[in-house]
Amino acid sequence: MAGLVPVSQWGLFPDGDRPFVVAGPCSAESREQVLEAAAALKAAGVGVLRAGLWKPRTHPGGFEGVGAAGLAWLLEARELTGMKICTEAGSAQHVMACLEAGVDLLWIGARTTANPFQVQEICDALQGTDIPVLVKNPVSPDLDLWIGAIERLQAAGIGKIAAVLRGFTTLEKTPFRNAPVWEMSTHLRTRLKDLPFFVDPSHIAGDVKYIKELSQRALDLGACGLMIEVHPKPQEALSDSAQQLTPAQFTRLKSSLKVRSAVSSDESFSSNLEMLRSGIDDIDSRLLSLLEERMRVSRSIGSLKKEYGISILQTGRWEAVMDRLRKEADAIGVDKSMVEKIFSIIHDYSVKVQE
C-alpha cells in the first residue's frame, strides 16, 4: 500500500503558497468561460484551475457537463497561463480520458465516494500512474466509507492523496447547503495522521455569503488547502450559480484569510498551553467519574423498573429532562445543540444499561 505524500511534494502549487488553493468554475461551460476564469485566477496567484466536465445531477434534465470536449479548453488554459488543471472523474472512462489528455489532478466526488464499486473501477484505471487525487467525503456522514476510498487508492499505488470535506446531507438544520460536521474531519485525521486535508467551502455553503467564514474556520482547524468555485459571471452559470464567487470576490477572500502556525517556539505560549491542557485533562477525568456515577444510578433505576414491571423507555420523562437541560444551557451560555447531542448519546447508553 502506497504511503501518503505531503501536498508540498506534489509539484502542483506555487512554492510557499499557503493555503494550497484549487479554484475555478463549478462546470466548464465554454472555451471563453474557461480561459477567462483561468486568466483571472492566474492573476490572483492560483496555481491549480478546477472545472467539472462530467456533472452528476440529482434530477434528469439538468446540465450534466460538456464531457471530454472540455478537456481541450483546460489544456489551452494550461498552455496560456502555466496553471495546472484538474477535473472530477466519476468513472474509469473519465479517468482514461483525463490521463490520455494529461490532466494534472483528479478529484472523486461525493456521490462516487459513496459507491465502493465505482471507486474500485477508478482505482483499477489509475493503477501504475502517479497522478494526485482529491477524495471528497461521501454524501452521508460515513467515516469508514471515506477512509475505504482512500485505502483503495493507496492499494492501487497512489500516494498523492488528499481528503476534501465538502459537507454532508443530514437531518441537522444548518444555514448551509451541506452540514460541515467538522468532527468527521477530526476523526478522519486521527485515523490517517499523514493524510493532507482540504475543505470545499463552496459546496458546504451553497451561498457565497458564507464562504469567507467557512474558509477561515477550515484554516483554523488545520486544513492545508481550499477548493473554491469561481466563475467569471456566476449569475449566468449553468450549475450551482449561488455558491460561485466572482474573480474579484475571490481575490478579496484570498487576501483576507489568515493561516495559523501549527507550532510555536514561544516559551510563554507553550507554558500557557500546557497549563490549559492540564486543566482540560482534569475536567475530562471528572467527567468520566460523573458518567460512571450516572450509569450506576441508571442501573439502579432499571432494576427498580423491572421489579415493578415498568417499561424502560419513558418518553415523557426524557422530553422533560431535555427541556430542563436546554433552559439551563441557555442560562449559562452553553450551546443548546451541543447539549442535545451529548445528552442524547448519554440517554441512549442509559437505556442500554437499564436493559
N, C-alpha and C positions, 0 to 999 in steps of 0.2 A: 504494500500500500504506500502510495507516494506521500512524502512529508509535505507539510504546508509551507509555502514560500511567502515571506513578507511582501506586501504590495510595493514597497520601495525597490524591490529587486525585479519587478515585472518589466521594467523598461518602457512603461506607458506614460508616466506622469512626469511633469517638469521637476527637476531636482529641487528639493527644499519646499515644494508645494504642499501646504497643509491647510485645510484637509484636502485629500485627493478628491477631485470633482469630475464626475461624469455628467454631462449636460447636453441637452438638445430636445428637439420636439418629441412629443409622445409618438407621433407617426410621421414617417416620411410621406409627404403628400404630393410633392412635385420637385423637379430638379431645382427650380428657382428658390423654393422654400428652404430646401436643404442647404444650398450654397449660401443663402442669406443668413441662415442660422449659424452656419459654420464660421462665416466671416466675423459675425458679431461676437461669438463665443471665443474665437481666437483672440480678438482684441481685448476680451475680458480676462485673458490668461488661462483659459481652459485647455487642457491637453487632450481630452477624450470626448469625441462627439457621439452622442447616442441618438438613435431614431428607430422606431419599430417598423418593420417591414411586413410582418405577419401579425395580425391583431386578433386574438381570441375574444370574441364578443359574447356577452351573456345571451342576447337575443339575436335571431337571424335578421338580416336586412340592414344591419349597421355596417359602417366602414370597416372592412376586415384587412386593410392594408394593401399596398401595391405589390407585395410579394417580391420575388427575386429581381424584378425590373429595377427596384430601388437600389440594388447593390451598386449599379453604375453611378448613381448620384453620390453615394457615400464615398466611392473610390475617387471620384472627381473632387469632392470636398477635401479628401486627404491630400490629394496631389496639389491643390491650390493653397491649402493652409498649413500643411505639415502635421495636422492633428491626427491622432489615432481614431479609429472608428469602431463602433460596436452596435449590435442589434440583438434582439431576442430570438432564440431558437426554441421552437416548440416541438420539433420532430427530428428524426435522423436526416430526413430530406433537407430540412432547413440547415442543419449542421453542414452537410456536404456542400450545399450551395455557398455557404459562408466561407468554408475552408478553401474551396476552389477559387473564390474571389479574393481571398487573402484578408478577410476581416481580422482585426487585431484583438477583439474581445467579444465574448458572448455572454448573454445572461439567460438564465432559466426563470421563467415567470411563475407566479404563484399557483396558477391553475395546473401547470406542468409539474411543479414540485410535488403537488398533491397526488400524482399518479406514478407510482414506482415503475410500472411497465414503460411509460413514456421516458422517464428518467434513464432507465437502463438502456433503452434504444439509443438515446442521445449519447450515453457513455460509451456504448459499443462503437458509435460513429466517431467518437473523439479518441478512441484507443490509438496510441502511438503519436499523438500530437502534443504540443506544449502550449496550446492557447489558453490564456486565462479565462476563468468562468466565474461569473457572479451568480449566486443562488438566492433567489428571493424566497421568503418564508411561504409555506403553504397557506391557502385561504383560511383554513381553520387553525386555531392555536394548538397544533400538534407538534411538540418539540422533536419527538423521535422521527417523524416523517421528514422534518427539515434536516436533521442530522443524517438520516438514511440517505438522502440525496447527495449530501456532501461526501459520505463514505463511499457511495457508488462511483463518484468522480475520482476519488483517491485510488480506489481499486482499479480504475481504468488507466492509472498512471498520471493523472492530472494533479499537480501540486499547487498551481497558481489559482487558488480558490478563495473567494470572499463571500460571506453571508450578507444578505441585504434585507433589513427589516422594512417592509412596506405596509405593515398593518394587517389586521385580521378582521374577518367577518364574525362578529359576536353579538350576543343579545344585550351587551352592555351599551347604555346610551352615552354617546360622546358627541361633541360638536364636529367631529371629524368624519370623513368618508369611511375610514377603516380605523378600528381601535388599535393604538400603537402597542399596547400590552408590553411595556418596556421590560418587565421582568422576564419575558421569554428570551430576550436577547441576553440578559444576565445569565440565565440558566444555560443558554447555548454556549456562551463564552467560558462558563465554568467547566462545562463538559469538554470543550475543544479550545484549550487555552491559547494555542498559537493561531487560531483562526482570525484572519482580518475581518473587520466588521464595518459595513456601510449602512446608511439609512436613506430611504427614499421618502423624503418629506412630502413630495407631491402627491403620491398615492395615499399616504396616510391622511393628508389634509383634505384633498378634494376641493379645496378653495385656496387661492393664493394668499388670502389674509392670514392663514395660519402657518405658512411655510417658514417664516423667519423664526417664530418661537419653537417650532419643531426642529429646525436645523440646529439652533443653538442648544436645545435640550440634547440632541443627538451627540453633539461635540462635548457637552458637559459630561455625558455618560461614557465618553471614551471612544466614540466612533472615529475611525481613521479616514472615512470618506463619506461623500454625499452623492446621490444620484438625483438630479433635479431636472424637471421638464421645463424647457424654454422654447418659445415659439415666436417668430417674428411678428405674427398677427394672431394672437390667441383667440380673438373673437371670431376668426374665420376657420379655426382648427376643426378638422373632421372627427377628432376624438378628444375627449377629456379637456374641453376648452377652459373650464373654470379653474383648473389646477395648474395651468401653464403660465409662467412668468414671461414678460417681455424681456428682451435683452437688457434694457435699461434697468428694469426692476431686479434682474439677476445681478447686474453689476453692483447695484447698491447693496443687495443682500450679501454678496461675497465680501465686500469691503467692511461690512458691519459685524461679521461673525468673529468671535473670539475663541481661539484654540487654547485650551488649558494644558499645562505641562503634566506629564504623567508622574513625574517625581520632582522633588525639590531638595537642593543641597543646603537650604537654610536651617540651621540648628534649632532656631526658635520654632519654626513651623513643625519640624519633626517632633520636638518635645511636646508641643501642644497637641499635635495629632495623636501621639501615643497616649497622652493623658485622657483625651476624649474617647479613644478606642477602648481604653481600660474601663472607662465608665460604661460604655456600651456592653462590654463583656459582663460586667457586674449586673447590669439590668437584665441581660439575657438569662443569666443564671437564676435570677429571682423570678423571671417569667416562667422558666421551666419548673421551678418549685411550685409556683401557683397553678400551673397546668396539671401537675401531678396531684395536687390537693383537690382541684376541681374534678378530675377524673375519679378520685376516691369518693367524693360526695356523689357523683353521678352513679357509681356502682351501688352505693347505699340506696339511692332513690330507685334504681332498677330492682333491687331486692324487695323493697317495700311495695312497689307496684305489683311485682309477681305474687307476693304474699296475699295481696288483696284483690288480685285478678283485674288489675287496671292496665289498659293498653299503654304501651311505652310512649308512643308519639302523641303529644298533647299540643296540637297546633295553636290553640288559643293562648296557651301559656307562652309558647315561643314567640308569637306575634307581640304579646305584651312585653316580653323581655327586650325584643328588638326596638320597640317604640321607646322604651326607657333608655336603652343604650344610645339611640340616636339623639335624644334630648340631652343626655349627659355629654355626649361628644360635642354637640353644639355649644353647650355651656362652657366647655374648657378649650374650645378651638381645635378639636381633632376632626380630621376629615371623615365625614359620615360614611362615604363609600368604602373607605379602608376598614372602618369598624364593622360594616356589614359583611365584607369579605372574610375578615379574620374570625368573627364570631359565628358565621355560617359554617366554617370549617370546624371550629371547636364544637358547635352543636352536632354536626354530623358524627364526630367521633364520640361525643357523649351518648348519642343514641346507640351507637355500636357497642359501647361499654355496657349500657343498660340491657342490651340483648343478651 
